Amino acid sequence: MNRRQFLQQAAVASIVLPGTALQPQPAHAATPTADRPGRQAGYYWLQLGNVQVAAVSDGTLRSSARLLSEHQDKVADALKNAYVTSPRSTSVNAFLILASDRRILVDAGSGKLLGPSVNKIVRSLQNGGFGPADITDILLTHIHGDHSGGLTVEGKRIFPAATVHVNRVEADFWLSQANMDNSPEYFRPMFVKGRESLAPYLSAAKLSTFEAGQTVLPGITAVAAPGHTPGHTCYMLESQGEKLLFWGDTVHVAEAQFPLPDTAIEYDLDPQAAISQRQKLFAQAAEKGYLVAGAHISFPGIGHVGKAAQGYQWFPIPYVNDAVDQ
């Protein structure tokens, strides 16, 4: 299905997520009521060269994950100045790429691992005109549950035709019993859930690994960004000279980590390496001017990075509503 077919279908389809009431939010987000069910859009399309890309929402989480910095006072000030409350509202974004005869999903959301405010990938895809069986490939940035949990339900593949692609280092790490045994107790459930999510794809010979720097699919190159996890990977999509970098968990809390890129988060397996990768990726994106897409930047999570007086700043893409009335 191409974008034109999508637009034709969208003309007669609902563009909101039925029955997806969110948890109560701060004052800047309306609280669902009997006469306002609290539905939000689940996808956002843009054109990159001759490729169609959609941000696809898995929902939002309420997060109190600790930010780690040598300058905690500056982090606190950045959050306060940006009106970020605690717990924070955190988007969980995946991305759909329509390229030639492939329908490629970058990350797969949370599934049932993280509660009722997420697990909306399938519904968001369906509202955008695609079903799970339409997906041909899934590119995992890493194997944390909010990126791989949506691959599987009750031991069965949600995306029956898809091949899952993941960095070999990442797969080797999370599928290793020795690594799980040697990890802190806090991280061990991540190993269990990662294995469960990948297991039915492994058994169906639908798991493919690659090395950093390889062309994973036509027009898409793997960019190593280890630190958050050992095989954390970004994907550079290029079409007709335009570029978009899907950078996974490079950013968790934009309001703190753009101005203060040396701020880690407690989920980083190697915080110093994660900081180093963030600083490098920010500098490259600001210098080159290409688009980036973040898994936890406020939906749709796509924009540009620029230098600022302190650190960097985020420039989200302008909202464009190009729906055709019929």
C-alpha positions as a LaTeX table, in Angstrom:
\begin{tabular}{lrrr}
\hline
Residue & $x$ (\AA) & $y$ (\AA) & $z$ (\AA) \\
\hline
Met1 & 0.00 & 0.00 & 0.00 \\
Asn2 & 1.41 & 3.42 & $-0.95$ \\
Arg3 & 0.71 & 6.87 & 0.46 \\
Arg4 & $-2.00$ & 7.60 & $-2.13$ \\
Gln5 & $-3.84$ & 4.45 & $-1.14$ \\
Phe6 & $-3.35$ & 5.45 & 2.46 \\
Leu7 & $-4.92$ & 8.85 & 1.84 \\
Gln8 & $-7.88$ & 7.26 & 0.05 \\
Gln9 & $-8.45$ & 4.94 & 2.98 \\
Ala10 & $-7.90$ & 7.69 & 5.51 \\
Ala11 & $-10.69$ & 9.72 & 3.93 \\
Val12 & $-13.22$ & 7.21 & 5.21 \\
Ala13 & $-11.37$ & 5.99 & 8.29 \\
Ser14 & $-11.10$ & 7.36 & 11.80 \\
Ile15 & $-7.83$ & 9.15 & 12.48 \\
Val16 & $-7.98$ & 8.79 & 16.26 \\
Leu17 & $-7.39$ & 5.92 & 18.58 \\
Pro18 & $-10.70$ & 4.64 & 19.95 \\
Gly19 & $-10.85$ & 4.08 & 23.65 \\
Thr20 & $-7.23$ & 4.96 & 24.46 \\
Ala21 & $-7.79$ & 7.13 & 27.51 \\
Leu22 & $-4.49$ & 8.16 & 29.06 \\
Gln23 & $-3.65$ & 8.35 & 32.72 \\
Pro24 & $-4.46$ & 11.72 & 34.34 \\
Gln25 & $-2.02$ & 14.31 & 33.06 \\
Pro26 & $-0.74$ & 17.71 & 34.26 \\
Ala27 & $-2.55$ & 20.91 & 33.39 \\
His28 & $-1.09$ & 21.10 & 29.89 \\
Ala29 & $-2.91$ & 17.90 & 28.83 \\
Ala30 & $-6.68$ & 17.58 & 29.02 \\
Thr31 & $-8.13$ & 14.94 & 31.33 \\
Pro32 & $-10.56$ & 12.50 & 29.66 \\
Thr33 & $-14.20$ & 12.94 & 30.61 \\
Ala34 & $-17.51$ & 11.31 & 29.69 \\
Asp35 & $-18.04$ & 13.77 & 26.82 \\
Arg36 & $-14.38$ & 13.89 & 25.78 \\
Pro37 & $-12.95$ & 10.34 & 25.65 \\
Gly38 & $-9.30$ & 11.40 & 25.56 \\
Arg39 & $-8.32$ & 10.12 & 22.14 \\
Gln40 & $-5.13$ & 11.26 & 20.44 \\
Ala41 & $-3.72$ & 10.83 & 16.95 \\
Gly42 & $-1.58$ & 7.74 & 16.53 \\
Tyr43 & 0.53 & 8.51 & 13.44 \\
Tyr44 & 2.18 & 11.38 & 11.56 \\
Trp45 & 3.39 & 11.20 & 7.95 \\
Leu46 & 6.23 & 13.00 & 6.21 \\
Gln47 & 8.10 & 12.69 & 2.91 \\
Leu48 & 11.86 & 12.06 & 2.73 \\
Gly49 & 13.04 & 12.10 & $-0.87$ \\
Asn50 & 10.90 & 9.45 & $-2.55$ \\
Val51 & 10.26 & 7.55 & 0.70 \\
Gln52 & 7.24 & 7.89 & 2.97 \\
Val53 & 7.90 & 7.86 & 6.73 \\
Ala54 & 5.37 & 7.83 & 9.55 \\
Ala55 & 5.91 & 8.32 & 13.25 \\
Val56 & 3.71 & 5.72 & 14.96 \\
Ser57 & 2.71 & 6.16 & 18.59 \\
Asp58 & 2.81 & 3.28 & 21.04 \\
Gly59 & 1.39 & 5.64 & 23.67 \\
Thr60 & 2.98 & 7.47 & 26.59 \\
Leu61 & 4.45 & 6.44 & 29.92 \\
Arg62 & 4.69 & 8.25 & 33.26 \\
Ser63 & 8.37 & 8.03 & 34.16 \\
Ser64 & 10.30 & 8.83 & 37.31 \\
Ala65 & 13.57 & 7.32 & 36.06 \\
Arg66 & 16.55 & 9.04 & 37.66 \\
Leu67 & 18.66 & 11.37 & 35.58 \\
Leu68 & 22.36 & 11.13 & 36.44 \\
Ser69 & 24.70 & 14.10 & 36.23 \\
Glu70 & 27.60 & 15.72 & 38.01 \\
His71 & 25.44 & 18.85 & 37.96 \\
Gln72 & 22.12 & 17.69 & 39.38 \\
Asp73 & 21.18 & 21.27 & 40.27 \\
Lys74 & 21.42 & 22.29 & 36.60 \\
Val75 & 19.32 & 19.29 & 35.56 \\
Ala76 & 16.67 & 20.22 & 38.11 \\
Asp77 & 16.68 & 23.82 & 36.88 \\
Ala78 & 16.36 & 22.74 & 33.24 \\
Leu79 & 13.34 & 20.59 & 34.04 \\
Lys80 & 11.74 & 23.32 & 36.12 \\
Asn81 & 12.30 & 25.97 & 33.47 \\
Ala82 & 10.70 & 23.69 & 30.86 \\
Tyr83 & 7.66 & 23.03 & 33.11 \\
Val84 & 8.43 & 19.32 & 33.31 \\
Thr85 & 6.55 & 17.74 & 36.19 \\
Ser86 & 7.37 & 14.53 & 38.05 \\
Pro87 & 6.57 & 11.88 & 37.02 \\
Arg88 & 7.32 & 12.91 & 33.46 \\
Ser89 & 5.14 & 12.18 & 30.44 \\
Thr90 & 7.31 & 10.17 & 28.04 \\
Ser91 & 6.39 & 9.31 & 24.46 \\
Val92 & 7.08 & 5.83 & 23.12 \\
Asn93 & 7.53 & 6.24 & 19.37 \\
Ala94 & 8.14 & 3.79 & 16.56 \\
Phe95 & 8.53 & 4.68 & 12.89 \\
Leu96 & 7.17 & 3.18 & 9.68 \\
Ile97 & 9.12 & 3.45 & 6.42 \\
Leu98 & 7.49 & 2.78 & 3.04 \\
Ala99 & 10.32 & 2.09 & 0.61 \\
Ser100 & 9.72 & 0.30 & $-2.69$ \\
Asp101 & 8.02 & $-2.99$ & $-1.83$ \\
Arg102 & 9.10 & $-2.94$ & 1.83 \\
Arg103 & 7.14 & $-1.75$ & 4.85 \\
Ile104 & 9.74 & $-1.29$ & 7.57 \\
Leu105 & 9.06 & $-0.66$ & 11.24 \\
Val106 & 11.79 & 0.91 & 13.37 \\
Asp107 & 11.21 & $-0.56$ & 16.85 \\
Ala108 & 8.03 & $-2.32$ & 17.88 \\
Gly109 & 6.78 & $-0.67$ & 21.06 \\
Ser110 & 6.10 & $-2.13$ & 24.48 \\
Gly111 & 3.44 & $-4.77$ & 23.99 \\
Lys112 & 1.90 & $-5.75$ & 27.31 \\
Leu113 & 5.07 & $-5.22$ & 29.33 \\
Leu114 & 4.52 & $-1.69$ & 30.61 \\
Gly115 & 0.84 & $-1.21$ & 31.32 \\
Pro116 & $-2.31$ & 0.10 & 29.61 \\
Ser117 & $-1.04$ & 3.54 & 28.58 \\
Val118 & 1.14 & 1.94 & 25.88 \\
Asn119 & 0.74 & $-1.14$ & 23.61 \\
Lys120 & $-0.87$ & 0.96 & 20.87 \\
Ile121 & 1.45 & 0.20 & 17.95 \\
Val122 & $-0.96$ & $-2.16$ & 16.20 \\
Arg123 & $-3.89$ & 0.20 & 16.60 \\
Ser124 & $-1.87$ & 3.17 & 15.39 \\
Leu125 & $-0.68$ & 1.22 & 12.36 \\
Gln126 & $-4.23$ & 0.14 & 11.57 \\
Asn127 & $-5.51$ & 3.71 & 11.77 \\
Gly128 & $-2.75$ & 4.62 & 9.34 \\
Gly129 & $-3.90$ & 1.98 & 6.88 \\
Phe130 & $-1.59$ & $-0.94$ & 7.69 \\
Gly131 & $-1.92$ & $-4.17$ & 9.62 \\
Pro132 & 0.75 & $-6.24$ & 11.39 \\
Ala133 & 0.82 & $-8.70$ & 8.48 \\
Asp134 & 1.83 & $-5.86$ & 6.12 \\
Ile135 & 5.17 & $-5.28$ & 7.88 \\
Thr136 & 8.08 & $-6.89$ & 6.03 \\
Asp137 & 10.99 & $-5.83$ & 8.26 \\
Ile138 & 11.56 & $-4.59$ & 11.81 \\
Leu139 & 14.73 & $-2.72$ & 12.74 \\
Leu140 & 15.43 & $-2.80$ & 16.48 \\
Thr141 & 17.54 & 0.00 & 17.88 \\
His142 & 18.02 & $-2.22$ & 20.94 \\
Ile143 & 16.24 & $-4.94$ & 22.91 \\
His144 & 14.81 & $-3.05$ & 25.90 \\
Gly145 & 11.16 & $-3.92$ & 26.51 \\
Asp146 & 9.71 & $-0.64$ & 25.27 \\
His147 & 11.28 & $-1.33$ & 21.87 \\
Ser148 & 10.96 & $-5.11$ & 21.53 \\
Gly149 & 8.01 & $-6.02$ & 23.79 \\
Gly150 & 5.56 & $-5.30$ & 20.98 \\
Leu151 & 7.02 & $-8.07$ & 18.81 \\
Thr152 & 5.21 & $-10.87$ & 20.60 \\
Val153 & 2.03 & $-11.69$ & 22.46 \\
Glu154 & 1.60 & $-14.91$ & 24.42 \\
Gly155 & 4.59 & $-16.44$ & 22.68 \\
Lys156 & 3.35 & $-15.69$ & 19.16 \\
Arg157 & 4.63 & $-13.27$ & 16.54 \\
Ile158 & 2.54 & $-10.13$ & 16.17 \\
Phe159 & 4.18 & $-9.43$ & 12.79 \\
Pro160 & 4.00 & $-12.82$ & 11.04 \\
Ala161 & 5.69 & $-11.80$ & 7.77 \\
Ala162 & 8.43 & $-9.63$ & 9.27 \\
Thr163 & 12.12 & $-10.34$ & 9.62 \\
Val164 & 13.56 & $-8.73$ & 12.76 \\
His165 & 16.96 & $-7.09$ & 12.24 \\
Val166 & 19.23 & $-6.37$ & 15.20 \\
Asn167 & 22.89 & $-5.59$ & 15.78 \\
Arg168 & 24.81 & $-8.83$ & 16.41 \\
Val169 & 26.45 & $-7.37$ & 19.55 \\
Glu170 & 23.02 & $-6.49$ & 20.94 \\
Ala171 & 21.54 & $-9.93$ & 20.24 \\
Asp172 & 24.57 & $-11.75$ & 21.66 \\
Phe173 & 24.41 & $-9.70$ & 24.84 \\
Trp174 & 20.72 & $-10.13$ & 25.67 \\
Leu175 & 20.51 & $-13.77$ & 24.62 \\
Ser176 & 23.48 & $-14.78$ & 26.81 \\
Gln177 & 22.70 & $-16.63$ & 30.03 \\
Ala178 & 26.15 & $-15.75$ & 31.37 \\
Asn179 & 25.52 & $-12.04$ & 30.81 \\
Met180 & 22.20 & $-12.25$ & 32.63 \\
Asp181 & 23.79 & $-14.11$ & 35.57 \\
Asn182 & 26.55 & $-11.48$ & 35.82 \\
Ser183 & 24.22 & $-8.48$ & 35.59 \\
Pro184 & 22.77 & $-6.58$ & 38.56 \\
Glu185 & 19.48 & $-7.99$ & 39.79 \\
Tyr186 & 17.77 & $-4.82$ & 38.62 \\
Phe187 & 18.55 & $-5.59$ & 34.96 \\
Arg188 & 17.84 & $-9.32$ & 34.88 \\
Pro189 & 14.11 & $-9.06$ & 34.03 \\
Met190 & 15.17 & $-7.16$ & 30.88 \\
Phe191 & 17.05 & $-10.27$ & 29.72 \\
Val192 & 14.03 & $-12.49$ & 30.34 \\
Lys193 & 11.61 & $-10.21$ & 28.50 \\
Gly194 & 14.03 & $-9.67$ & 25.63 \\
Arg195 & 14.37 & $-13.42$ & 25.10 \\
Glu196 & 10.62 & $-13.92$ & 25.24 \\
Ser197 & 10.07 & $-11.19$ & 22.64 \\
Leu198 & 12.62 & $-12.60$ & 20.20 \\
Ala199 & 11.99 & $-16.33$ & 20.74 \\
Pro200 & 9.22 & $-16.92$ & 18.15 \\
Tyr201 & 11.19 & $-15.02$ & 15.50 \\
Leu202 & 14.28 & $-17.08$ & 16.28 \\
Ser203 & 12.36 & $-20.33$ & 15.99 \\
Ala204 & 10.84 & $-19.21$ & 12.67 \\
Ala205 & 14.28 & $-18.20$ & 11.29 \\
Lys206 & 13.02 & $-14.60$ & 11.16 \\
Leu207 & 15.84 & $-13.01$ & 13.16 \\
Ser208 & 18.71 & $-11.48$ & 11.20 \\
Thr209 & 21.82 & $-9.91$ & 12.73 \\
Phe210 & 24.21 & $-7.41$ & 11.18 \\
Glu211 & 27.47 & $-5.63$ & 11.93 \\
Ala212 & 27.76 & $-1.93$ & 12.64 \\
Gly213 & 28.24 & 0.12 & 9.49 \\
Gln214 & 26.47 & $-2.36$ & 7.23 \\
Thr215 & 23.68 & $-1.50$ & 4.83 \\
Val216 & 20.85 & $-3.37$ & 6.56 \\
Leu217 & 18.22 & $-2.72$ & 3.88 \\
Pro218 & 18.41 & $-0.66$ & 0.69 \\
Gly219 & 18.96 & 2.97 & 1.66 \\
Ile220 & 19.32 & 2.18 & 5.38 \\
Thr221 & 22.69 & 1.97 & 7.13 \\
Ala222 & 23.39 & 0.82 & 10.70 \\
Val223 & 25.22 & 3.38 & 12.84 \\
Ala224 & 26.76 & 2.00 & 16.04 \\
Ala225 & 25.90 & 4.00 & 19.19 \\
Pro226 & 26.80 & 1.71 & 22.13 \\
Gly227 & 26.38 & 2.81 & 25.72 \\
His228 & 22.70 & 2.76 & 26.52 \\
Thr229 & 23.02 & $-0.93$ & 25.65 \\
Pro230 & 26.08 & $-2.71$ & 24.22 \\
Gly231 & 24.67 & $-2.90$ & 20.69 \\
His232 & 22.46 & 0.18 & 20.68 \\
Thr233 & 22.11 & 1.16 & 17.02 \\
Cys234 & 20.91 & 4.14 & 15.03 \\
Tyr235 & 19.66 & 3.78 & 11.46 \\
Met236 & 20.42 & 6.32 & 8.77 \\
Leu237 & 17.78 & 6.48 & 6.04 \\
Glu238 & 18.81 & 8.31 & 2.87 \\
Ser239 & 16.68 & 9.06 & $-0.19$ \\
Gln240 & 17.47 & 11.47 & $-3.02$ \\
Gly241 & 20.10 & 13.21 & $-0.90$ \\
Glu242 & 17.82 & 13.71 & 2.12 \\
Lys243 & 18.68 & 12.01 & 5.41 \\
Leu244 & 16.84 & 10.95 & 8.55 \\
Leu245 & 18.62 & 9.30 & 11.49 \\
Phe246 & 16.51 & 7.09 & 13.75 \\
Trp247 & 18.46 & 7.30 & 16.98 \\
Gly248 & 16.55 & 5.15 & 19.44 \\
Asp249 & 17.29 & 6.04 & 23.05 \\
Thr250 & 19.92 & 8.70 & 22.45 \\
Val251 & 17.50 & 11.03 & 24.26 \\
His252 & 15.08 & 10.11 & 27.05 \\
Val253 & 14.32 & 13.55 & 28.51 \\
Ala254 & 14.75 & 16.22 & 25.85 \\
Glu255 & 14.28 & 19.17 & 28.21 \\
Ala256 & 17.38 & 18.17 & 30.21 \\
Gln257 & 19.57 & 16.25 & 27.79 \\
Phe258 & 19.67 & 18.73 & 24.91 \\
Pro259 & 21.00 & 21.62 & 27.02 \\
Leu260 & 22.98 & 19.20 & 29.22 \\
Pro261 & 24.10 & 16.29 & 26.99 \\
Asp262 & 26.33 & 14.91 & 29.75 \\
Thr263 & 23.17 & 13.81 & 31.57 \\
Ala264 & 22.65 & 10.05 & 31.68 \\
Ile265 & 19.64 & 8.02 & 32.80 \\
Glu266 & 19.55 & 5.08 & 35.15 \\
Tyr267 & 18.65 & 2.66 & 32.32 \\
Asp268 & 22.03 & 3.25 & 30.62 \\
Leu269 & 24.14 & 0.13 & 31.01 \\
Asp270 & 27.29 & 2.22 & 30.42 \\
Pro271 & 26.42 & 5.83 & 31.31 \\
Gln272 & 29.74 & 7.34 & 30.24 \\
Ala273 & 29.60 & 5.64 & 26.85 \\
Ala274 & 25.99 & 6.76 & 26.42 \\
Ile275 & 27.02 & 10.34 & 27.18 \\
Ser276 & 29.87 & 10.14 & 24.69 \\
Gln277 & 27.56 & 8.85 & 21.96 \\
Arg278 & 24.96 & 11.52 & 22.69 \\
Gln279 & 27.51 & 14.30 & 22.45 \\
Lys280 & 28.83 & 12.92 & 19.16 \\
Leu281 & 25.38 & 12.41 & 17.64 \\
Phe282 & 24.22 & 15.88 & 18.70 \\
Ala283 & 27.31 & 17.49 & 17.17 \\
Gln284 & 26.92 & 15.59 & 13.89 \\
Ala285 & 23.20 & 16.34 & 13.57 \\
Ala286 & 23.75 & 20.03 & 14.30 \\
Glu287 & 26.62 & 20.27 & 11.82 \\
Lys288 & 25.05 & 18.27 & 8.99 \\
Gly289 & 21.48 & 19.50 & 9.43 \\
Tyr290 & 19.75 & 16.19 & 8.77 \\
Leu291 & 16.51 & 15.15 & 10.44 \\
Val292 & 16.53 & 12.89 & 13.48 \\
Ala293 & 13.81 & 10.73 & 15.02 \\
Gly294 & 13.78 & 9.89 & 18.71 \\
Ala295 & 11.91 & 7.11 & 20.46 \\
His296 & 11.18 & 9.18 & 23.58 \\
Ile297 & 11.00 & 12.74 & 22.30 \\
Ser298 & 7.47 & 14.14 & 22.46 \\
Phe299 & 5.44 & 12.64 & 19.57 \\
Pro300 & 6.08 & 12.62 & 16.67 \\
Gly301 & 9.65 & 12.90 & 17.87 \\
Ile302 & 11.11 & 14.12 & 14.55 \\
Gly303 & 13.10 & 17.32 & 14.12 \\
His304 & 16.48 & 18.99 & 13.87 \\
Val305 & 19.26 & 19.63 & 16.39 \\
Gly306 & 20.92 & 23.03 & 16.71 \\
Lys307 & 23.70 & 24.50 & 18.80 \\
Ala308 & 22.68 & 26.67 & 21.74 \\
Ala309 & 24.40 & 28.96 & 24.21 \\
Gln310 & 24.37 & 25.97 & 26.55 \\
Gly311 & 24.58 & 22.62 & 24.83 \\
Tyr312 & 22.03 & 22.03 & 22.09 \\
Gln313 & 18.39 & 22.75 & 21.30 \\
Trp314 & 15.61 & 20.77 & 19.64 \\
Phe315 & 13.65 & 22.09 & 16.65 \\
Pro316 & 10.59 & 19.86 & 16.09 \\
Ile317 & 9.29 & 19.60 & 12.54 \\
Pro318 & 6.34 & 21.91 & 11.94 \\
Tyr319 & 2.96 & 20.25 & 12.10 \\
Val320 & 1.44 & 19.79 & 8.63 \\
Asn321 & $-2.10$ & 18.51 & 8.18 \\
Asp322 & $-2.28$ & 17.38 & 4.55 \\
Ala323 & $-5.44$ & 15.27 & 4.81 \\
Val324 & $-7.60$ & 15.55 & 1.69 \\
Asp325 & $-11.29$ & 16.34 & 2.18 \\
Gln326 & $-13.58$ & 14.30 & $-0.04$ \\
\hline
\end{tabular}
